[in-house]
């Protein structure tokens, strides 16, 4: 009996396989994510027991509890999970394409490009912007930064090494541009933009959830359909071409998907950093490097990571609501240094 579960389709044409052990691990991760979500719903300035949380979720709870849960906490938790999943899958894609374990949306310009565009939108819109426009504006900024990186990296083909180095330069330039937009706009909007840049899901509503949900689910499905392509590209261009992959066309497609996921997440959650770096590494340790298993595991771990960061952010310093990005950076920066040291030793 095979230890793999293979999923195939002719129209549209795709296939990927998952190890049965990895399916069990992903089910456990999903249960853990649901469990942490339920506990997180009950914690805060108003403590709600788990039993009351479950009753409220099925419409049998106290009216006050239902208001707090359904209108305030549940949308925030859903946004945290979606933002984390989007950033994690985006990072997993980049690590495969660039073949560098240090690759993430934060380091190749995508996140900073999206942030620069969103901050410009906040600073110069006089506070009249709609949240439905912010992900689109961030998407434009992310694609602009990715286009500059791709164009500057092209020389008779795209070198992953050159793409990574130029991405860091573009990222630095976009960060400088963000500061310029901050100091150019009105002071009161600059303060608002600074809070958003720190990375927070504070004030999330169902509008935010329904804005981000189609992006995350849609592009995650597209990524799963390209799992075999990512497996081949991670082994190098020659191997990928040898098994029939149209390397440059597929690479451009997957870069676009990575940018779309990261930019949409930034548009809703702000600059929540290091999730796209850490989650794929943790997933690889748990389920291996096959992208049929790695992608869903990365999405679950990314969602769990941002959810835990937001839980700590809103409960540890009550009544202050600290941005979740502060805690992802506090964990992610040492993790990045560890990976950098490990790569140096190798």
N, C-alpha and C positions, 0 to 999 in steps of 0.2 A: 504494500500500500504506500502510495506516494505521500511524502510529508508536506507537499505543496498543494495549495488551492490555486488553480489557474482560471482566470476570467478572460474570455475572448468575445469579440464581436466583429461581424463582417461589415455592418453598416451602422455607425461609422466604424472604420477598421481600427481596432486597438486590441491589445492584450497585455496583461501583467499577471504576475504570480505572487502569492503571499505564503510564507511559511506558516504552518498551523500553530507553531509555538508563538509566532508574532501576533497571530489573531487573538490568542488567549491574553497576551500582554496588552494588546490594544483594548480589549474588553475590560481588563482591570483598570487601565488608564481612564477609560470612559466612566466606569463606576466611581473611580476616585474623583474625577472632575465633577460628576453629578453630586457626590457626597459633599465635596468642598463647597459647591454652589449652594446647596441647601443650608449648610452651616453658616455660610457667609451671609445669606439672606437674613438670618436671625440675629446677627451681631451688628452692633452699632449703638448710637445714643439711646435708641429704644430697643431693649433686648426682647426678642420674640423666641419662645421655645420651639424646638424642631417640630414637635407635634402640631403646634399652631401654624407653623410655616407650611407644613404639608396640607393641613386643612384649608388654609387660605389659597393655596395653589389650585385646589379643586373646587373653590367657591363656597366652602363651608366654614370659613374662619370669621372672626370678629371683623366688623366693618373698618375699624381703625387699622387693624393689622393688614387687612386686604389693601387698604389705601397705601400704606407704607411699603408693602411688599410688591404689589403689582405696578404701582406708578413710580416708585422711587428706587427701590433696590434691585428688582429683577431686570429692568432695562440696563442698569449700570453693569450688572454681572454679565448679561448677554453681550454687551458691547466689549467688555474686557476679554471675554472668551474669543469673540470674533476678531478683535484686533490682534490678540496673541497668536491665533491660528494663522492669520494672514501674514504676519511678520515672520513666523517660523517657517512656513512653506516657501515664502520668498527667499529666505536665507538658504534653505535646503537646495533650491534651484540654482542659486548663484554658486554654492560650494561645488555642485556637480559641473557646472559650465566652466568655471574658472579653475577647477581642480585645486582649490586652495582651502584648507580647513578654516582659515581666518576670514574668508569672504562672508559678507553679510550686507544687507541694504544700507546699513550705517556707514560702511567703509568704501562703497563704490559710487557714492553720490546720489543714489536714489532718494534716501530719506531726507538729506539736506536740501536737495532740489525741491522736493515736495514741501518741506518746511518753509523754504524761502518764498515760494509762490503763495502758500497759505498765509504767512505772516504779512506779505504785501497786501493780500486781499483784506485781511483783518484791519491793517493799519490805515488803508486808504479808502475803506468803504464807509467810514463814519458810523460804524455800528449798525448799518442797515442790511448786512448780509444775511442770507438764509443758510441754514446748515446743509440744505440740499446742494448748494453750490460749492461748499468747502471741499468735499472729496474730489469733485471734478477739477477745481482749481489746483489742488494738491497733485492730482493725476497729471495735469498739464506740466507742472513744475518737475515732477519725477521723470516724465518722458523727455522733457527738455534736457535735463542733466544726463539721462541715459543716452540720448541721441548724441550729445557732445562727446561723451566718453567713447561711444561706439565709433563715431566718426574719427576721433583723434587716434583710436587704437587700430584703425583699419590700414593694413599695408599688405596688399595681395592676400587678403584673408585676415581673420581676427585672431590675434595672439592672446590667449587667456592671461598670460603673465603681463603683457602690455596693458590689457584691459583693466587689470587690478590696480596697477601702478597709476595709470591715468585717472582711474576712478577715485583714488584717494586725493589726487590734485583737484579734480572737479568738486569733490565733496568739501574740501577746504575753501574753495572759491565760493561755493554756495552758502557756506556758513558765514563768510564775510559779507555776502550779499544780504543775508538775513539780518545781520547787525545793522547794515545800512538802512534797510527798510524800517527797523525798529526805531532808530533815532530820527528818521525822516517823518514819521507819522505823528499824530497827536499823542500826547503823553499818557492820557488815560487809556487809550487803546494799546499803547506799547506795554503797559502793565498787564493788560488782559492777554496780549500775545505772549508775553514772557511766561505767564502761568500755563498757557496752552503748550508752549515749546517744551516745558519740563515733562510733559507727557502725563495726561490725566484723563480719566473717564468720568470725572465729577460732572454732575448735571446731565448725564445721559438720559435720553427719553426713548420712547418707542420709535420716534421719527429717526433717531440715530440708528437704531437696530435695523429698521426696514430699509434704510439707506445703504448700510454696509452689508447686510445679509446676502443680497444677490451677487455682489462682487465676490465675497469670500467663497460662497458655495459654487458659483459658476466657474471661477478660475481654479478652484481646487479640483473640480471635476475634469477640466481641461488638462491640468497637470497630471492627474492620475492616468489619463488617456495617453500621456506622453512618457509614462514611467520607463518603458523600454528604451526610449530615446535617451533619457537622462542616464540610465545605466550604461549605455554604450558610450555616451560622451564623456562620462567620468573616467573611462579607460583610455581616452586619448582620441585625437582626430583620425589617426590611421586605422585604429580598430573600429571606430564608428563607421568610417567609410567602407571598411571591409565587410561589415554586416549590412550594408545597404542604407545607411542613414544619410540623408541630405544634410550634412553637418551645418553649413552656414545658414541655410533656411530654417532649420529646426532651432539652432542657437538663437537666431533673431526672434523667433516665436517665443521661446522660453524666457528670453530677457524681457520681452514685452509683458509676458504674464507675471514675471517677478516684479517688474515695476508697477504694474496695475495693482497687485496685491499690497505691496508696501505703501504705495502712494495713497490708496484708499484708506488703509489703516491709519496713516499719519493724518489724513484729512479729518478723521473722526477722533482719534485718540491723542494726537500730537506726537511729540518726539519721544516715544517710549523706546529706549535703546537697548541693544544687546540681546533682544529676544531672538532675532534671526540668526545670531551667532550661537547661542547656548542650546536652544531647543533641538536643532538638528544633531548636534554632538551627543546630547543625552539620548535622543532617539536611536542613533547609530549604535550606542553601547547596548541598548535594550533589544533592538530587533534586527540589527545588522545593517548592511549598506544597500540592500536591494530597495529601489524606490517604490515598489509596490507596497512594501511595509513601512518604509521610512517616512513617506509623505503623511499618511494619516497619523502615525505616531508623533511626528513633529508637530502637526496641527494640534493634537490633544495636549502635548506638553507645553506648547506655546500658550494655548489658552489657559492652562493650569497655572503657568508661571505668572502671567499678567493678573490673573484672578487673585492669586496669593499676594502679589505685590500690592494690589489695590486694597485687599482686605487689611493688610498691615498698615497701609497708608491712612485708612479712614478710621481705624480703631485704636492705634497705638498712641496717638497724640490728640485725642478728643479734648476740646471741640474743634481743633484744627484738622483740616482735610489735606494732608500732604499729597503732592502728585505721585502717582504710582511710578513714574519714570525715575524718581529719585532712588527708589529701592531696586529697580531693575539695573540701574547704573551701578549701585553699590555692590551688587552681586556680580554684574557682568564685567566690570572693569578688572577685578582680580582674576576672573575666569579667562579673560582675554590675555592678560599678562602670563598666566599659566600656559595657555596654548602657544603663546609667542616663545616662551622659554623652552617648551617641549619641542617646537619646530626647530629652534636654534640648536638644541642638543642633537636632533636628528641630522 
